[in-house]
């Protein structure tokens, strides 16, 4: 049985591990991007919205989210799960599930009772993942427009 991950708030020192996880998952390394994202999260986001999962003192997963009030005309505050990454060697061990559970419990502790995320139409695995955790397609619609600059 896999060892249970330790979930904690993200820190700047986690940058290298996050870059490595993305590189191992996608073949893309975006150190500057992640450095800016972590700086932004530390500056303006509640600390509970972005976490990492550790196993044996090694970062093996990350979840970045946010919280907001009166967004999109909604009367109540909401939280968003924006990005989840898990080291390929640690997938299917419940790491992402634990981070989402931690995020949901933290949202509830901050009197936020609705959590949103976006899943691509062609990403059936993530759709199933979130459905298993009680997420369902919501009432809001996603619109987009491709622009050429």
DSSP file (Angstrom, degrees, kcal/mol; ACC not computed):
  #  RESIDUE AA STRUCTURE BP1 BP2  ACC     N-H-->O    O-->H-N    N-H-->O    O-->H-N    TCO  KAPPA ALPHA  PHI   PSI    X-CA   Y-CA   Z-CA
    1    1 A X              0   0    0      0, 0.0     3,-0.1     0, 0.0     2,-0.1   0.000 360.0 360.0 360.0 140.3    0.0    0.0    0.0
    2    2 A X        -     0   0    0      1,-0.1     2,-0.2    91,-0.0     3,-0.0  -0.341 360.0-104.8 -69.7 147.8    1.3    3.5   -0.9
    3    3 A X        -     0   0    0      1,-0.1     2,-0.1    -2,-0.1    -1,-0.1  -0.527  39.7-107.3 -72.7 137.1    2.4    5.8    1.9
    4    4 A X        -     0   0    0     -2,-0.2     2,-0.1     1,-0.1    -1,-0.1  -0.429  37.4-120.6 -66.8 135.1   -0.1    8.6    2.7
    5    5 A X        -     0   0    0     -2,-0.1     2,-0.6    50,-0.1    50,-0.2  -0.422  12.6-128.4 -77.0 152.8    1.1   12.0    1.4
    6    6 A X  E     -A   54   0A   0     48,-2.9    48,-2.8    -2,-0.1     2,-0.5  -0.903  24.1-152.1 -96.9 124.1    1.7   14.9    3.7
    7    7 A X  E     +A   53   0A   0     -2,-0.6     2,-0.3    46,-0.2    46,-0.2  -0.856  25.8 156.5-102.8 129.2   -0.2   18.0    2.3
    8    8 A X  E     -A   52   0A   0     44,-2.2    44,-2.7    -2,-0.5     2,-0.0  -0.940  46.2 -77.9-144.4 166.5    1.2   21.4    3.1
    9    9 A X  E     -A   51   0A   0     -2,-0.3    42,-0.3    42,-0.2    39,-0.1  -0.330  55.9-101.2 -64.8 146.8    1.1   25.0    1.7
   10   10 A X        -     0   0    0     40,-2.4     2,-0.3    37,-0.4    -1,-0.1  -0.358  39.8-168.4 -68.5 147.7    3.3   25.7   -1.2
   11   11 A X    >   -     0   0    0      1,-0.1     3,-2.0    -2,-0.1     4,-0.2  -0.917  36.8-109.0-133.2 161.1    6.6   27.6   -0.7
   12   12 A X  G >  S+     0   0    0     -2,-0.3     3,-2.0     1,-0.3     4,-0.2   0.848 115.9  66.6 -57.3 -34.2    9.1   29.2   -3.0
   13   13 A X  G 3  S+     0   0    0      1,-0.3     3,-0.3     2,-0.1     4,-0.3   0.629  88.6  68.0 -64.3 -11.4   11.5   26.3   -2.3
   14   14 A X  G <> S+     0   0    0     -3,-2.0     4,-2.3     1,-0.2    -1,-0.3   0.512  71.7  97.2 -84.1  -4.8    9.1   24.0   -4.1
   15   15 A X  H <> S+     0   0    0     -3,-2.0     4,-2.6     1,-0.2     5,-0.2   0.911  80.7  48.5 -52.7 -52.8    9.8   25.6   -7.4
   16   16 A X  H  > S+     0   0    0     -3,-0.3     4,-2.3     1,-0.2    -1,-0.2   0.891 112.3  49.2 -59.0 -41.0   12.4   23.1   -8.6
   17   17 A X  H  > S+     0   0    0     -4,-0.3     4,-2.5     2,-0.2    -1,-0.2   0.896 111.3  49.0 -66.7 -39.9   10.2   20.1   -7.7
   18   18 A X  H  X S+     0   0    0     -4,-2.3     4,-2.5     2,-0.2    -2,-0.2   0.923 111.8  48.9 -65.7 -43.6    7.1   21.6   -9.5
   19   19 A X  H  X S+     0   0    0     -4,-2.6     4,-2.6    -5,-0.2    -2,-0.2   0.919 112.4  49.2 -60.4 -43.4    9.2   22.3  -12.6
   20   20 A X  H  X S+     0   0    0     -4,-2.3     4,-2.8    -5,-0.2    -2,-0.2   0.903 109.5  51.2 -64.4 -41.7   10.5   18.7  -12.5
   21   21 A X  H  X S+     0   0    0     -4,-2.5     4,-1.8     2,-0.2    67,-0.2   0.930 112.5  45.9 -62.2 -45.2    7.0   17.3  -12.1
   22   22 A X  H  X>S+     0   0    0     -4,-2.5     4,-3.1     2,-0.2     6,-0.6   0.933 113.1  50.1 -63.4 -43.9    5.8   19.2  -15.1
   23   23 A X  H  X5S+     0   0    0     -4,-2.6     4,-2.1     1,-0.2    -2,-0.2   0.916 112.7  46.3 -60.4 -44.4    8.9   18.3  -17.2
   24   24 A X  H  <5S+     0   0    0     -4,-2.8    -1,-0.2     1,-0.2    -2,-0.2   0.795 118.7  43.3 -68.3 -27.9    8.4   14.6  -16.3
   25   25 A X  H  <5S+     0   0    0     -4,-1.8    -2,-0.2    -5,-0.2    -1,-0.2   0.852 134.6  10.3 -84.8 -37.1    4.7   14.8  -17.1
   26   26 A X  H  <5S-     0   0    0     -4,-3.1    -3,-0.2     2,-0.3    -2,-0.2   0.564  90.5-117.5-122.2 -14.4    4.7   16.8  -20.3
   27   27 A X  S  <<S+     0   0    0     -4,-2.1     2,-0.4    -5,-0.6    -4,-0.2   0.571  80.8 114.9  80.4   8.6    8.3   17.1  -21.5
   28   28 A X        -     0   0    0     -6,-0.6     2,-0.5    -9,-0.1    -1,-0.3  -0.936  50.4-161.0-115.7 134.9    8.1   20.9  -21.1
   29   29 A X        +     0   0    0     -2,-0.4     2,-0.3    -3,-0.1     3,-0.2  -0.959  14.6 170.6-118.1 114.9   10.1   22.8  -18.5
   30   30 A X     >  +     0   0    0     -2,-0.5     4,-2.4     1,-0.2     5,-0.3  -0.540  10.3 157.3-123.8  65.1    8.8   26.3  -17.6
   31   31 A X  H  > S+     0   0    0     -2,-0.3     4,-2.6     1,-0.2     5,-0.2   0.918  76.7  49.2 -56.3 -48.8   10.8   27.5  -14.7
   32   32 A X  H  > S+     0   0    0      1,-0.2     4,-2.1     2,-0.2    -1,-0.2   0.903 111.1  51.0 -59.8 -42.3   10.1   31.2  -15.3
   33   33 A X  H  > S+     0   0    0      1,-0.2     4,-2.3     2,-0.2    -1,-0.2   0.948 113.5  43.2 -59.1 -51.4    6.4   30.6  -15.6
   34   34 A X  H  X S+     0   0    0     -4,-2.4     4,-2.8     1,-0.2     5,-0.2   0.857 110.1  56.4 -67.8 -34.5    6.2   28.6  -12.4
   35   35 A X  H  X S+     0   0    0     -4,-2.6     4,-2.2    -5,-0.3    -1,-0.2   0.929 110.4  45.2 -61.4 -44.0    8.4   31.1  -10.5
   36   36 A X  H  X S+     0   0    0     -4,-2.1     4,-2.5     2,-0.2    -2,-0.2   0.904 112.6  51.5 -65.0 -41.7    6.0   33.9  -11.5
   37   37 A X  H  X S+     0   0    0     -4,-2.3     4,-2.6     2,-0.2    -2,-0.2   0.930 111.1  46.7 -62.5 -45.1    3.0   31.8  -10.5
   38   38 A X  H  X S+     0   0    0     -4,-2.8     4,-2.5     2,-0.2     5,-0.2   0.915 111.9  51.2 -65.2 -41.7    4.4   30.9   -7.1
   39   39 A X  H  X S+     0   0    0     -4,-2.2     4,-1.9    -5,-0.2    -1,-0.2   0.922 111.2  48.9 -58.6 -43.9    5.3   34.6   -6.5
   40   40 A X  H  X>S+     0   0    0     -4,-2.5     4,-2.8     1,-0.2     5,-0.6   0.917 110.8  49.7 -63.0 -43.7    1.8   35.6   -7.4
   41   41 A X  H  X5S+     0   0    0     -4,-2.6     4,-1.2     1,-0.2    -1,-0.2   0.905 111.9  47.7 -63.8 -40.4    0.3   33.0   -5.1
   42   42 A X  H  <5S+     0   0    0     -4,-2.5    -1,-0.2    -5,-0.2    -2,-0.2   0.837 116.7  44.8 -68.3 -30.7    2.4   34.1   -2.2
   43   43 A X  H  <5S+     0   0    0     -4,-1.9    -2,-0.2    -5,-0.2    -1,-0.2   0.891 132.4   5.7 -81.7 -41.1    1.6   37.8   -2.8
   44   44 A X  H  <5S+     0   0    0     -4,-2.8     2,-0.3    -5,-0.2    -3,-0.2   0.577 104.6  83.4-126.6 -11.1   -2.2   37.8   -3.4
   45   45 A X  S  <<S-     0   0    0     -4,-1.2     2,-0.1    -5,-0.6    21,-0.1  -0.728  83.2-101.6-100.4 146.4   -3.8   34.4   -2.8
   46   46 A X    >   -     0   0    0     -2,-0.3     3,-2.0     1,-0.1     4,-0.2  -0.422  35.4-123.8 -58.8 138.6   -4.8   32.9    0.5
   47   47 A X  G >  S+     0   0    0      1,-0.3     3,-1.2     2,-0.2   -37,-0.4   0.788 105.8  64.3 -59.6 -29.4   -2.1   30.4    1.5
   48   48 A X  G 3  S+     0   0    0      1,-0.2    -1,-0.3   -39,-0.1    58,-0.1   0.652  88.4  71.0 -70.5 -12.7   -4.5   27.5    1.8
   49   49 A X  G <  S+     0   0    0     -3,-2.0    16,-0.9     1,-0.1     2,-0.4   0.589  95.9  50.8 -84.2  -8.8   -5.4   27.6   -1.9
   50   50 A X  E <  S+ B   0  64A   0     -3,-1.2   -40,-2.4    -4,-0.2     2,-0.3  -0.976  70.1 161.3-134.0 121.9   -2.0   26.3   -3.1
   51   51 A X  E     -AB   9  63A   0     12,-2.4    12,-2.6    -2,-0.4     2,-0.3  -0.851  26.0-145.3-134.8 164.0   -0.5   23.1   -1.7
   52   52 A X  E     -AB   8  62A   0    -44,-2.7   -44,-2.2    -2,-0.3     2,-0.5  -0.918  16.3-134.0-124.6 158.1    2.0   20.4   -2.4
   53   53 A X  E     -AB   7  61A   0      8,-2.4     7,-3.1    -2,-0.3     8,-1.2  -0.954  21.7-163.4-111.4 131.0    2.0   16.7   -1.5
   54   54 A X  E     -AB   6  59A   0    -48,-2.8   -48,-2.9    -2,-0.5     2,-0.4  -0.913  12.3-174.3-115.4 141.6    5.1   15.2    0.0
   55   55 A X  E >  S- B   0  58A   0      3,-2.3     3,-1.2    -2,-0.4   -50,-0.1  -0.991  83.6  -8.9-129.7 125.0    6.1   11.6    0.4
   56   56 A X  T 3  S-     0   0    0     -2,-0.4    -1,-0.1     1,-0.3     3,-0.1   0.905 130.7 -56.9  52.5  45.1    9.2   10.8    2.3
   57   57 A X  T 3  S+     0   0    0      1,-0.2     2,-0.4    -3,-0.0    -1,-0.3   0.685 114.4 118.3  62.2  21.8   10.0   14.6    2.4
   58   58 A X  E <   -B   55   0A   0     -3,-1.2    -3,-2.3   -41,-0.0     2,-0.5  -0.972  69.6-121.6-118.8 131.0    9.9   14.8   -1.4
   59   59 A X  E     +B   54   0A   0     -2,-0.4    -5,-0.3    -5,-0.2     3,-0.1  -0.593  39.9 162.9 -71.8 121.2    7.4   16.9   -3.3
   60   60 A X  E     +     0   0A   0     -7,-3.1    27,-2.9    -2,-0.5     2,-0.3   0.408  59.8  16.9-119.7  -3.4    5.4   14.5   -5.5
   61   61 A X  E     -BC  53  86A   0     -8,-1.2    -8,-2.4    25,-0.3     2,-0.3  -0.989  56.3-161.5-163.3 160.2    2.4   16.7   -6.4
   62   62 A X  E     -BC  52  85A   0     23,-2.7    23,-2.7    -2,-0.3     2,-0.4  -0.993   3.0-166.7-146.6 151.8    1.0   20.2   -6.4
   63   63 A X  E     -BC  51  84A   0    -12,-2.6   -12,-2.4    -2,-0.3     2,-0.5  -0.984   7.5-166.0-138.0 125.6   -2.3   21.9   -6.6
   64   64 A X  E     +BC  50  83A   0     19,-2.5    18,-2.4    -2,-0.4    19,-1.9  -0.953  23.2 148.5-114.1 131.3   -2.8   25.6   -7.3
   65   65 A X  E     - C   0  81A   0    -16,-0.9     2,-0.3    -2,-0.5    16,-0.2  -0.749  25.5-148.6-142.9-170.9   -6.1   27.3   -6.7
   66   66 A X  E     - C   0  80A   0     14,-2.0    14,-3.1    -2,-0.2     2,-0.3  -0.971   7.9-136.8-158.5 168.2   -7.7   30.5   -5.7
   67   67 A X  E     + C   0  79A   0     -2,-0.3     2,-0.3    12,-0.3    12,-0.2  -0.963  24.8 170.5-131.1 150.5  -10.6   32.0   -3.9
   68   68 A X  E     - C   0  78A   0     10,-2.7    10,-2.7    -2,-0.3     2,-0.4  -0.991  23.3-132.7-156.6 162.0  -12.8   34.9   -4.8
   69   69 A X  S    S+     0   0    0     -2,-0.3     8,-0.2     8,-0.2     7,-0.1  -0.937  82.0   1.4-121.4 143.3  -16.0   36.7   -4.0
   70   70 A X  S >  S+     0   0    0     -2,-0.4     3,-0.7     4,-0.2     2,-0.3   0.803  82.8 162.7  55.1  35.3  -18.8   38.0   -6.3
   71   71 A X  G >   +     0   0    0      5,-0.3     3,-2.4     1,-0.2    -1,-0.2  -0.636  64.7   1.7 -82.8 142.5  -17.1   36.5   -9.4
   72   72 A X  G 3  S-     0   0    0     -2,-0.3    -1,-0.2     1,-0.3     3,-0.1   0.764 131.5 -61.5  55.1  28.9  -19.2   36.0  -12.5
   73   73 A X  G <  S+     0   0    0     -3,-0.7    -1,-0.3     1,-0.3     2,-0.3   0.581  95.2 148.0  77.0   9.6  -22.2   37.5  -10.7
   74   74 A X    <   -     0   0    0     -3,-2.4    -1,-0.3     1,-0.1    -4,-0.2  -0.598  43.1-147.7 -79.6 138.3  -22.3   34.8   -8.1
   75   75 A X  S    S+     0   0    0     -2,-0.3     2,-0.2    -5,-0.1    -1,-0.1   0.821  76.5  58.2 -75.8 -31.7  -23.5   36.0   -4.7
   76   76 A X  S    S-     0   0    0      1,-0.1    -5,-0.3    -7,-0.1    -6,-0.2  -0.643  93.4 -97.0-101.9 155.9  -21.4   33.7   -2.6
   77   77 A X        -     0   0    0     34,-0.3    36,-0.5    -2,-0.2    37,-0.4  -0.363  43.8-167.6 -65.1 150.9  -17.6   33.3   -2.4
   78   78 A X  E     -C   68   0A   0    -10,-2.7   -10,-2.7    34,-0.1     2,-0.3  -0.901  13.6-140.0-135.2 163.6  -16.2   30.4   -4.5
   79   79 A X  E     -Cd  67 115A   0     35,-2.1    37,-3.2    -2,-0.3     2,-0.4  -0.936  13.2-150.9-124.2 151.4  -12.9   28.6   -4.8
   80   80 A X  E     -Cd  66 116A   0    -14,-3.1   -14,-2.0    -2,-0.3     2,-0.7  -0.977  10.4-149.5-124.7 132.8  -11.2   27.4   -8.0
   81   81 A X  E     +Cd  65 117A   0     35,-2.7    37,-0.5    -2,-0.4   -16,-0.2  -0.916  26.6 170.6 -93.3 115.4   -8.8   24.5   -8.6
   82   82 A X  E     +     0   0A   0    -18,-2.4     2,-0.4    -2,-0.7   -17,-0.2   0.860  56.0   9.6 -96.3 -41.5   -6.7   25.8  -11.4
   83   83 A X  E     -C   64   0A   0    -19,-1.9   -19,-2.5     2,-0.0     2,-0.4  -0.998  52.5-175.0-147.9 136.1   -3.8   23.3  -11.8
   84   84 A X  E     +C   63   0A   0     -2,-0.4     2,-0.4   -21,-0.2   -21,-0.2  -0.999   9.2 176.4-129.8 135.5   -3.0   19.8  -10.5
   85   85 A X  E     -C   62   0A   0    -23,-2.7   -23,-2.7    -2,-0.4     2,-0.4  -0.998   5.3-176.9-138.6 137.6    0.3   18.0  -11.1
   86   86 A X  E     -C   61   0A   0     -2,-0.4   -25,-0.3   -25,-0.2     5,-0.1  -0.999  37.5-106.1-133.2 133.0    1.5   14.7   -9.8
   87   87 A X    >   -     0   0    0    -27,-2.9     3,-2.6    -2,-0.4     4,-0.4  -0.320  32.1-125.7 -51.8 129.5    4.9   13.1  -10.5
   88   88 A X  G >  S+     0   0    0      1,-0.3     3,-1.0   -67,-0.2    -1,-0.2   0.810 109.6  60.4 -52.8 -31.9    4.3   10.2  -13.0
   89   89 A X  G 3  S+     0   0    0      1,-0.2    -1,-0.3   -29,-0.0    -2,-0.1   0.661 109.8  42.8 -69.5 -14.2    6.0    7.8  -10.6
   90   90 A X  G X  S+     0   0    0     -3,-2.6     3,-0.7   -30,-0.2     5,-0.5   0.272  85.6 124.2-115.6   9.2    3.4    8.6   -7.9
   91   91 A X  T <   +     0   0    0     -3,-1.0    -3,-0.0    -4,-0.4    -4,-0.0  -0.305  67.3  26.9 -71.5 156.6    0.2    8.6  -10.0
   92   92 A X  T 3  S+     0   0    0      1,-0.1    -1,-0.2    -2,-0.0    -4,-0.0   0.772  92.7 102.6  62.4  29.4   -2.8    6.4   -9.2
   93   93 A X  S <  S-     0   0    0     -3,-0.7    -2,-0.1   -92,-0.0    -1,-0.1   0.228 102.0 -98.6-119.3   9.2   -1.7    6.4   -5.5
   94   94 A X  S  > S+     0   0    0    -90,-0.1     4,-2.1     3,-0.0     5,-0.2   0.577  84.9 127.9  87.9   9.5   -4.3    8.9   -4.3
   95   95 A X  H  > S+     0   0    0     -5,-0.5     4,-2.0     2,-0.2     5,-0.2   0.965  77.3  41.2 -64.6 -53.5   -2.0   11.9   -4.3
   96   96 A X  H  > S+     0   0    0      1,-0.2     4,-2.6     2,-0.2     5,-0.2   0.899 113.7  54.6 -61.9 -40.6   -4.2   14.2   -6.4
   97   97 A X  H  > S+     0   0    0      1,-0.2     4,-2.6     2,-0.2    -1,-0.2   0.907 107.9  49.2 -60.2 -42.1   -7.3   13.0   -4.5
   98   98 A X  H  X S+     0   0    0     -4,-2.1     4,-2.5     2,-0.2    -1,-0.2   0.891 110.8  50.0 -65.1 -39.6   -5.7   13.9   -1.2
   99   99 A X  H  X S+     0   0    0     -4,-2.0     4,-2.5     2,-0.2    -2,-0.2   0.911 112.5  46.8 -66.7 -40.5   -4.8   17.4   -2.4
  100  100 A X  H  X S+     0   0    0     -4,-2.6     4,-2.8     2,-0.2    -2,-0.2   0.917 112.4  50.2 -66.2 -42.1   -8.3   18.0   -3.7
  101  101 A X  H  X S+     0   0    0     -4,-2.6     4,-2.5    -5,-0.2    -2,-0.2   0.923 111.6  48.6 -60.0 -44.3   -9.8   16.7   -0.5
  102  102 A X  H  X S+     0   0    0     -4,-2.5     4,-2.4     2,-0.2    -2,-0.2   0.922 111.9  49.4 -61.3 -45.2   -7.5   19.0    1.5
  103  103 A X  H  X S+     0   0    0     -4,-2.5     4,-2.5     2,-0.2    -2,-0.2   0.928 111.6  48.6 -60.0 -47.1   -8.5   21.9   -0.8
  104  104 A X  H  X S+     0   0    0     -4,-2.8     4,-2.3     1,-0.2    -2,-0.2   0.909 112.1  48.0 -62.4 -43.2  -12.2   21.2   -0.4
  105  105 A X  H  X S+     0   0    0     -4,-2.5     4,-2.2     2,-0.2    -1,-0.2   0.894 111.8  50.4 -65.1 -39.2  -11.9   21.0    3.4
  106  106 A X  H  X S+     0   0    0     -4,-2.4     4,-1.1     2,-0.2    -2,-0.2   0.905 108.7  51.9 -65.3 -40.9   -9.9   24.2    3.6
  107  107 A X  H ><>S+     0   0    0     -4,-2.5     5,-2.6     1,-0.2     3,-0.8   0.940 110.0  49.2 -59.0 -46.6  -12.5   26.0    1.4
  108  108 A X  H ><5S+     0   0    0     -4,-2.3     3,-1.8     1,-0.3    -2,-0.2   0.895 106.6  55.5 -60.5 -41.1  -15.2   24.8    3.8
  109  109 A X  H 3<5S+     0   0    0     -4,-2.2    -1,-0.3     1,-0.3    -2,-0.2   0.741 107.8  50.6 -63.5 -22.2  -13.2   26.0    6.8
  110  110 A X  T <<5S-     0   0    0     -4,-1.1    -1,-0.3    -3,-0.8    -2,-0.2   0.065 123.8-104.7-102.9  22.8  -13.1   29.5    5.2
  111  111 A X  T < 5S+     0   0    0     -3,-1.8     2,-0.5     1,-0.2   -34,-0.3   0.822  79.1 134.6  58.2  35.4  -16.9   29.5    4.6
  112  112 A X      < +     0   0    0     -5,-2.6    -1,-0.2    -6,-0.1    -2,-0.2  -0.976  26.9 175.6-112.9 121.2  -16.6   28.8    0.9
  113  113 A X        +     0   0    0     -2,-0.5     2,-0.4   -36,-0.5   -35,-0.1   0.365  56.8  64.9-112.8   4.0  -19.1   26.1   -0.1
  114  114 A X        -     0   0    0    -37,-0.4   -35,-2.1    -7,-0.1     2,-0.4  -0.994  56.6-171.1-131.5 129.7  -18.6   25.9   -3.9
  115  115 A X  E     -d   79   0A   0     -2,-0.4     2,-0.3   -37,-0.2   -35,-0.2  -0.975   8.6-166.7-119.7 131.0  -15.4   24.8   -5.7
  116  116 A X  E     +d   80   0A   0    -37,-3.2   -35,-2.7    -2,-0.4     2,-0.3  -0.765  12.0 165.9-110.6 158.0  -15.0   25.1   -9.4
  117  117 A X  E     -d   81   0A   0     -2,-0.3     2,-0.4   -37,-0.2   -35,-0.1  -0.949  28.0-125.4-155.8 167.6  -12.6   23.7  -11.9
  118  118 A X        -     0   0    0    -37,-0.5     2,-0.4    -2,-0.3    -2,-0.0  -0.953  20.3-172.7-118.5 140.5  -12.3   23.4  -15.7
  119  119 A X        -     0   0    0     -2,-0.4    -2,-0.0     8,-0.0     5,-0.0  -0.999  28.1-115.4-132.9 130.1  -11.8   20.2  -17.6
  120  120 A X    >   -     0   0    0     -2,-0.4     3,-2.0     1,-0.1     7,-0.2  -0.317  24.9-120.5 -61.8 145.0  -11.2   19.9  -21.3
  121  121 A X  T 3  S+     0   0    0      1,-0.3    -1,-0.1     6,-0.0     6,-0.0   0.814 113.7  49.1 -56.5 -32.5  -13.9   18.0  -23.3
  122  122 A X  T 3  S+     0   0    0      1,-0.2     2,-1.0     2,-0.1    -1,-0.3   0.394  88.3  90.6 -90.6   4.3  -11.3   15.5  -24.5
  123  123 A X    <>  +     0   0    0     -3,-2.0     4,-2.0     1,-0.2     3,-0.2  -0.581  42.9 160.0-103.0  72.3   -9.9   14.8  -21.0
  124  124 A X  H  >  +     0   0    0     -2,-1.0     4,-2.6     1,-0.2     5,-0.2   0.820  69.8  60.3 -62.2 -33.2  -12.1   12.0  -19.9
  125  125 A X  H  > S+     0   0    0     -3,-0.2     4,-2.5     1,-0.2    -1,-0.2   0.932 108.7  42.8 -62.1 -45.3   -9.7   10.8  -17.2
  126  126 A X  H  > S+     0   0    0      2,-0.2     4,-2.6    -3,-0.2     5,-0.2   0.870 111.6  55.1 -70.3 -34.6   -9.8   14.2  -15.4
  127  127 A X  H  X S+     0   0    0     -4,-2.0     4,-2.3     2,-0.2    -2,-0.2   0.938 112.0  43.7 -60.6 -45.6  -13.6   14.3  -15.8
  128  128 A X  H  X S+     0   0    0     -4,-2.6     4,-2.5     2,-0.2    -2,-0.2   0.904 110.8  56.0 -64.9 -41.5  -13.9   10.9  -14.1
  129  129 A X  H  X S+     0   0    0     -4,-2.5     4,-0.6     1,-0.2    -2,-0.2   0.947 112.9  39.8 -55.9 -51.3  -11.4   11.9  -11.5
  130  130 A X  H ><>S+     0   0    0     -4,-2.6     5,-2.4     1,-0.2     3,-0.8   0.872 112.0  56.5 -70.0 -35.9  -13.4   15.0  -10.5
  131  131 A X  H ><5S+     0   0    0     -4,-2.3     3,-1.8     1,-0.3    -1,-0.2   0.898 102.4  56.3 -60.9 -39.9  -16.8   13.1  -10.8
  132  132 A X  H 3<5S+     0   0    0     -4,-2.5    -1,-0.3     1,-0.3    -2,-0.2   0.733 105.8  53.4 -62.8 -21.1  -15.5   10.5   -8.3
  133  133 A X  T <<5S-     0   0    0     -3,-0.8    -1,-0.3    -4,-0.6    -2,-0.2   0.171 128.8 -94.3-101.9  16.2  -14.9   13.4   -5.9
  134  134 A X  T < 5S+     0   0    0     -3,-1.8     2,-0.2     1,-0.3    -3,-0.2   0.470  79.0 138.4  90.3   2.7  -18.4   14.7   -6.1
  135  135 A X      < +     0   0    0     -5,-2.4     2,-0.3    -6,-0.1    -1,-0.3  -0.564  26.2 179.4 -79.2 145.9  -17.9   17.3   -8.8
  136  136 A X        -     0   0    0     -2,-0.2     2,-0.1     0, 0.0    -9,-0.0  -0.956  42.6 -78.3-140.4 159.2  -20.6   17.6  -11.5
  137  137 A X        -     0   0    0     -2,-0.3     2,-0.0     1,-0.1     0, 0.0  -0.400  58.3-142.0 -59.7 129.4  -21.0   19.8  -14.5
  138  138 A X        -     0   0    0      2,-0.1    -1,-0.1    -2,-0.1   -22,-0.0  -0.102  19.8-102.8 -89.0-174.1  -22.3   23.1  -13.2
  139  139 A X  S    S+     0   0    0      2,-0.1     2,-0.2    -2,-0.0    -1,-0.1   0.648  91.5  92.3 -85.6 -16.5  -24.8   25.7  -14.4
  140  140 A X        -     0   0    0      1,-0.0     2,-0.4     0, 0.0    -2,-0.1  -0.491  68.4-139.7 -78.3 150.5  -22.2   28.1  -15.7
  141  141 A X        -     0   0    0     -2,-0.2     2,-0.5     2,-0.0    -2,-0.1  -0.882   7.6-131.8-111.7 143.8  -21.1   27.9  -19.3
  142  142 A X        -     0   0    0     -2,-0.4     2,-0.4     2,-0.0   -24,-0.0  -0.820  26.8-176.5 -92.9 125.1  -17.6   28.4  -20.6
  143  143 A X        +     0   0    0     -2,-0.5     2,-0.3     2,-0.0    -2,-0.0  -0.921   4.4 172.8-119.1 148.8  -17.2   30.7  -23.6
  144  144 A X        -     0   0    0     -2,-0.4     2,-0.4     2,-0.0    -2,-0.0  -0.987  16.9-159.7-149.9 159.1  -14.1   31.5  -25.5
  145  145 A X        -     0   0    0     -2,-0.3     2,-0.5     2,-0.0    -2,-0.0  -0.986  18.6-135.4-140.7 129.9  -13.0   33.4  -28.6
  146  146 A X        -     0   0    0     -2,-0.4     2,-0.4     2,-0.0    -2,-0.0  -0.730  27.4-169.8 -84.1 128.1   -9.8   32.8  -30.5
  147  147 A X        -     0   0    0     -2,-0.5     2,-0.6     2,-0.0    -2,-0.0  -0.933  16.1-144.5-121.6 144.8   -8.2   36.1  -31.4
  148  148 A X              0   0    0     -2,-0.4    -2,-0.0     1,-0.1     0, 0.0  -0.935 360.0 360.0-108.6 122.9   -5.3   36.8  -33.7
  149  149 A X              0   0    0     -2,-0.6    -1,-0.1     0, 0.0    -2,-0.0   0.400 360.0 360.0-105.8 360.0   -3.0   39.6  -32.6
